[in-house]
Amino acid sequence: MKHTLLIVEDDLDTSDMLRVYFEAQGYRVVTAGTGQDALDKCRTEAPNLVLLDVRLPDIDGFEVGQALQEDVRTSRLPVIFVTERRDRDDRIAGLKLGAIDYITKPFDVQELRLRVRNALRRAGSQNNPVTGLPGEKFTLDRLSLMMERDGWSAIGINITGLDTFNEIYGFVARDDVLRAIALTLTSAVDELGSIDDFIGHPAENQFIIITVPSKVDQLNHHVKERLKQAMTYFYPIHDREAGYVKRGEGEDAPKEKVPFMNLDMATLSQQGTAFSSVEALWQALSQPVRA
């Protein structure tokens, strides 16, 4: 099946060149010349990836990217910004909006082709791009299979305050947190779990461990202790010493005291409440039970 690319570019010559080139590579190509047209076509054409120019005649590409992130129908759509803007701040702004890549003009079309190919491969892997752990689809599939067998247990690890941490310290620091948590969980399961245990990362602020009843209590305790000790170490030392983060605009403006990230953990088993669907089970694993 052909992948569909949406090319958002107001320069007709560039748009036509990219359309002809990618159609020759076997892609189905849809084009848009304005930001609003791009948003409409994202919802009607179901593209697999968007090549998004930043400078558009109505709303800029960053606003388009923000709108895509806020719409549940398009929040997972891979976006590559293509722009003349070379400033580091512009690049970081694009990546903060969830873009998977940022390419400056003039660009090498062969390089662009490879970046598009690699982005589609990553998007199709169904693993979380930061941690490499199975994402939403694989995790829900495993939960569904788990519900069909006798003797199962699952642990939901939910991170509260991750969005605020990202807002204050940036996406690079957030990704470091997620990778460190994934490593902690993997080590715990390797050390204490069973051979068929599973770790998933179905949402940015949630991890799920599937295990057996004989292992769940020890795993749950181990993960709680390891992660509770680690959470404060993601903050700069001056914030750790204060015990909170100060947030506010300007030197003289009053500062809001923002608490550190924390963990909510939920442990469920076959012996507990019956679930009508895998979505109901996932929701229960997302409920706050403070670690």
Backbone torsions as a table, in degrees:
resi	resn	phi	psi	omega
1	MET	NA	137.0	-179.6
2	LYS	-71.9	140.4	168.9
3	HIS	-78.6	144.7	177.2
4	THR	-103.2	126.5	175.3
5	LEU	-106.2	135.9	170.3
6	LEU	-104.9	117.9	179.1
7	ILE	-102.6	115.7	-178.7
8	VAL	-106.0	104.6	-172.6
9	GLU	-155.5	125.6	-177.8
10	ASP	-86.5	-14.5	175.5
11	ASP	-81.7	114.2	-172.7
12	LEU	-64.0	-37.3	-179.9
13	ASP	-63.2	-45.9	179.3
14	THR	-65.7	-42.1	-179.8
15	SER	-61.8	-45.3	-180.0
16	ASP	-66.0	-40.2	179.1
17	MET	-60.8	-46.6	-179.8
18	LEU	-67.0	-39.0	179.0
19	ARG	-61.7	-48.9	-179.2
20	VAL	-62.6	-42.9	-177.0
21	TYR	-63.7	-49.0	-175.8
22	PHE	-74.4	-29.6	172.9
23	GLU	-64.0	-36.9	177.0
24	ALA	-66.5	-23.6	177.8
25	GLN	-85.8	-0.2	175.7
26	GLY	99.2	8.9	178.7
27	TYR	-90.2	152.3	164.8
28	ARG	-87.1	129.4	-173.6
29	VAL	-120.2	131.1	173.1
30	VAL	-118.2	141.9	-178.8
31	THR	-120.6	154.3	175.3
32	ALA	-143.2	141.4	-177.4
33	GLY	-105.9	-6.4	178.5
34	THR	-135.5	164.9	179.0
35	GLY	-65.9	-41.5	-179.5
36	GLN	-66.7	-39.0	176.4
37	ASP	-61.7	-38.7	178.7
38	ALA	-62.6	-45.1	180.0
39	LEU	-62.7	-41.6	179.5
40	ASP	-63.1	-43.3	-176.2
41	LYS	-74.9	-25.7	174.1
42	CYS	-62.1	-30.8	-176.6
43	ARG	-90.8	-24.3	-176.9
44	THR	-101.4	-27.4	-174.1
45	GLU	-101.3	-10.4	179.8
46	ALA	48.8	57.6	178.9
47	PRO	-67.4	155.8	175.3
48	ASN	-87.7	-20.2	-179.0
49	LEU	-160.4	147.8	179.3
50	VAL	-118.0	127.3	167.7
51	LEU	-97.0	111.0	-166.0
52	LEU	-118.5	113.9	173.8
53	ASP	-70.9	146.0	-179.5
54	VAL	-83.1	-41.8	-176.7
55	ARG	-89.7	105.1	-178.6
56	LEU	-124.4	159.6	-172.4
57	PRO	-72.8	-20.6	-177.4
58	ASP	-110.0	-70.1	175.8
59	ILE	-118.8	145.5	-175.3
60	ASP	-77.2	165.8	-175.1
61	GLY	-61.0	-31.5	178.3
62	PHE	-64.6	-38.1	176.7
63	GLU	-66.9	-37.8	175.9
64	VAL	-62.2	-46.1	178.6
65	GLY	-59.7	-40.6	178.1
66	GLN	-63.1	-42.5	179.6
67	ALA	-64.6	-38.4	177.9
68	LEU	-64.6	-40.0	179.5
69	GLN	-64.5	-34.5	-174.3
70	GLU	-83.1	-11.3	-179.3
71	ASP	-99.9	121.6	-175.8
72	VAL	-59.8	-25.6	-178.7
73	ARG	-73.1	-23.6	-175.0
74	THR	-125.4	6.2	-172.8
75	SER	-66.5	-22.0	-179.6
76	ARG	-102.1	7.9	-177.6
77	LEU	-74.1	122.8	179.3
78	PRO	-66.5	134.4	-178.7
79	VAL	-126.4	132.4	170.6
80	ILE	-115.4	118.1	175.6
81	PHE	-77.5	135.0	175.9
82	VAL	-124.0	116.6	-169.1
83	THR	-154.3	161.0	173.8
84	GLU	-82.9	-13.9	-176.9
85	ARG	-73.3	125.3	-175.5
86	ARG	-111.0	-5.2	-176.3
87	ASP	-64.0	144.3	178.4
88	ARG	-58.6	-40.1	-178.3
89	ASP	-62.8	-37.3	177.6
90	ASP	-66.2	-41.9	179.6
91	ARG	-62.2	-45.3	-179.8
92	ILE	-65.1	-39.0	178.1
93	ALA	-60.1	-41.4	178.8
94	GLY	-66.0	-43.2	-179.3
95	LEU	-67.9	-33.8	177.2
96	LYS	-64.2	-26.4	178.4
97	LEU	-80.2	5.1	177.2
98	GLY	94.6	4.7	178.0
99	ALA	-62.0	142.6	-179.2
100	ILE	-90.1	-11.6	178.7
101	ASP	-162.0	164.7	-176.1
102	TYR	-147.9	115.3	-175.0
103	ILE	-121.1	133.2	-179.0
104	THR	-98.2	146.7	175.8
105	LYS	-85.5	149.6	-8.1
106	PRO	-71.5	146.9	-177.0
107	PHE	-119.6	159.5	174.4
108	ASP	-86.7	119.4	-174.6
109	VAL	-64.6	-29.1	176.5
110	GLN	-67.1	-41.2	176.9
111	GLU	-63.5	-42.6	178.9
112	LEU	-60.1	-42.5	178.2
113	ARG	-58.5	-44.3	-179.2
114	LEU	-66.3	-38.1	179.1
115	ARG	-66.9	-38.6	176.3
116	VAL	-63.5	-46.8	179.8
117	ARG	-58.8	-46.5	-178.4
118	ASN	-65.8	-38.2	179.3
119	ALA	-64.6	-40.6	178.9
120	LEU	-68.1	-35.3	176.4
121	ARG	-64.3	-43.9	179.2
122	ARG	-63.7	-43.4	-179.6
123	ALA	-64.1	-33.7	-179.5
124	GLY	-81.1	-9.9	-177.2
125	SER	-72.9	-20.8	179.4
126	GLN	63.3	17.3	170.9
127	ASN	-102.2	153.0	176.7
128	ASN	-63.6	128.7	-174.5
129	PRO	-68.6	-20.8	-179.0
130	VAL	-87.1	-49.3	-174.5
131	THR	-95.2	-19.8	-175.9
132	GLY	78.0	-0.5	179.2
133	LEU	-79.6	156.8	177.8
134	PRO	-54.8	137.0	-177.4
135	GLY	-88.2	-154.6	-171.6
136	GLU	-60.7	-49.7	-174.1
137	LYS	-63.1	-49.9	-179.4
138	PHE	-62.4	-39.5	-178.9
139	THR	-65.7	-43.8	177.8
140	LEU	-65.0	-37.2	176.2
141	ASP	-61.1	-43.9	-179.9
142	ARG	-68.1	-37.6	175.8
143	LEU	-63.1	-39.6	179.2
144	SER	-63.6	-44.9	176.8
145	LEU	-64.0	-38.5	179.8
146	MET	-60.0	-40.7	-177.2
147	MET	-66.0	-18.9	-178.7
148	GLU	-85.6	-10.1	-176.2
149	ARG	-105.9	163.4	176.5
150	ASP	-84.8	141.0	173.0
151	GLY	73.2	73.4	177.1
152	TRP	-128.6	157.9	173.7
153	SER	-144.0	151.1	179.3
154	ALA	-143.2	146.0	178.6
155	ILE	-120.8	127.5	173.3
156	GLY	-102.4	125.2	178.1
157	ILE	-112.1	111.9	-174.9
158	ASN	-116.5	130.6	-176.7
159	ILE	-98.3	116.2	174.8
160	THR	-92.8	140.5	178.5
161	GLY	88.0	5.9	-178.7
162	LEU	-66.8	-39.1	-180.0
163	ASP	-62.8	-41.0	179.3
164	THR	-67.4	-39.9	176.5
165	PHE	-59.0	-44.0	178.5
166	ASN	-62.4	-41.2	-179.6
167	GLU	-62.3	-39.1	-175.5
168	ILE	-83.8	-43.8	-171.0
169	TYR	-106.0	-14.5	176.2
170	GLY	100.1	164.5	-173.6
171	PHE	-70.9	-26.8	178.9
172	VAL	-64.7	-46.0	178.0
173	ALA	-64.9	-38.6	177.4
174	ARG	-60.9	-44.9	-179.9
175	ASP	-63.4	-35.1	176.3
176	ASP	-61.8	-39.9	177.7
177	VAL	-61.5	-48.2	-177.2
178	LEU	-63.7	-40.4	179.1
179	ARG	-66.9	-38.5	179.8
180	ALA	-66.2	-40.5	178.0
181	ILE	-65.3	-43.4	178.5
182	ALA	-59.6	-41.9	179.0
183	LEU	-64.9	-41.0	178.3
184	THR	-61.7	-44.6	179.8
185	LEU	-65.7	-42.8	179.6
186	THR	-61.8	-43.4	178.9
187	SER	-64.0	-40.6	-179.7
188	ALA	-63.3	-44.2	-179.8
189	VAL	-67.8	-39.8	177.3
190	ASP	-61.0	-38.1	-175.2
191	GLU	-81.0	-39.3	-168.8
192	LEU	-121.6	-13.1	-173.3
193	GLY	-86.9	-171.7	177.0
194	SER	-101.1	169.4	-172.8
195	ILE	-66.0	-25.4	-176.7
196	ASP	-99.7	9.9	-179.9
197	ASP	-62.8	155.8	-175.1
198	PHE	-135.0	140.2	173.7
199	ILE	-122.6	126.1	178.3
200	GLY	-122.0	159.1	178.0
201	HIS	-130.2	72.7	-170.9
202	PRO	-75.6	-22.4	177.7
203	ALA	-140.0	157.3	-173.6
204	GLU	-55.0	-39.5	-175.3
205	ASN	-103.0	20.2	-178.6
206	GLN	-139.9	137.4	170.4
207	PHE	-122.4	151.8	178.7
208	ILE	-133.1	133.1	173.3
209	ILE	-111.2	129.2	172.0
210	ILE	-105.6	127.7	-176.9
211	THR	-145.5	-164.5	179.5
212	VAL	-111.8	155.9	-175.9
213	PRO	-55.8	-33.9	-177.3
214	SER	-70.1	-16.3	-176.9
215	LYS	-107.8	-15.4	-165.3
216	VAL	-66.5	-41.8	-176.8
217	ASP	-65.4	-44.5	-180.0
218	GLN	-65.7	-42.1	177.6
219	LEU	-62.7	-44.9	-178.6
220	ASN	-60.3	-46.4	179.8
221	HIS	-63.8	-44.2	-178.2
222	HIS	-62.2	-46.5	-179.0
223	VAL	-64.4	-43.2	177.9
224	LYS	-55.8	-50.6	-175.7
225	GLU	-65.1	-44.4	-178.5
226	ARG	-64.5	-45.6	-175.3
227	LEU	-76.0	-34.9	177.7
228	LYS	-61.9	-37.9	177.6
229	GLN	-68.6	-33.3	-171.8
230	ALA	-84.4	-25.5	-168.3
231	MET	-58.9	-41.6	-177.2
232	THR	-70.7	-22.7	-176.4
233	TYR	-75.2	-4.2	174.0
234	PHE	-80.9	-7.2	-177.3
235	TYR	-101.4	152.3	175.0
236	PRO	-59.3	154.1	-172.8
237	ILE	-60.7	-34.9	-179.1
238	HIS	-67.9	-31.5	176.0
239	ASP	-74.7	-37.5	177.4
240	ARG	-61.4	-41.1	-179.4
241	GLU	-67.1	-34.9	178.8
242	ALA	-75.2	-29.1	-179.5
243	GLY	88.1	5.3	178.6
244	TYR	-163.3	174.5	178.5
245	VAL	-112.1	136.3	175.0
246	LYS	-93.7	129.8	179.7
247	ARG	-130.9	130.8	179.5
248	GLY	177.2	158.1	-178.1
249	GLU	-95.5	130.1	174.1
250	GLY	83.9	155.4	-177.1
251	GLU	-66.1	-38.2	-173.2
252	ASP	-95.2	-6.5	-178.3
253	ALA	-72.5	146.5	177.3
254	PRO	-62.4	141.3	-176.5
255	LYS	-100.8	132.9	174.7
256	GLU	-83.7	135.4	177.1
257	LYS	-89.7	113.0	-176.1
258	VAL	-101.8	123.6	179.2
259	PRO	-69.0	161.6	178.2
260	PHE	-69.9	164.4	170.8
261	MET	-59.6	152.1	177.3
262	ASN	-141.2	173.6	-178.7
263	LEU	-114.9	134.6	166.9
264	ASP	-111.7	126.2	-178.1
265	MET	-123.9	141.6	177.7
266	ALA	-129.9	133.8	178.1
267	THR	-119.6	125.2	-178.6
268	LEU	-127.7	155.5	178.0
269	SER	-146.7	168.7	-179.1
270	GLN	-62.2	-27.7	-178.4
271	GLN	-75.7	-11.0	-177.9
272	GLY	-88.1	-143.1	-176.5
273	THR	-66.8	139.8	174.8
274	ALA	-77.3	144.2	-177.7
275	PHE	-116.5	136.8	-177.3
276	SER	-77.8	-21.1	-177.6
277	SER	-157.7	166.1	178.0
278	VAL	-67.5	-31.1	177.3
279	GLU	-64.7	-37.2	177.8
280	ALA	-66.3	-38.8	176.9
281	LEU	-64.9	-44.5	178.8
282	TRP	-59.9	-41.7	178.9
283	GLN	-62.2	-40.7	179.4
284	ALA	-65.1	-36.7	177.7
285	LEU	-70.3	-14.1	179.2
286	SER	-94.0	-4.5	-176.7
287	GLN	-74.3	139.8	-176.9
288	PRO	-70.9	119.5	169.6
289	VAL	-131.7	99.7	-168.0
290	ARG	-59.1	126.7	179.8
291	ALA	-73.5	NA	NA
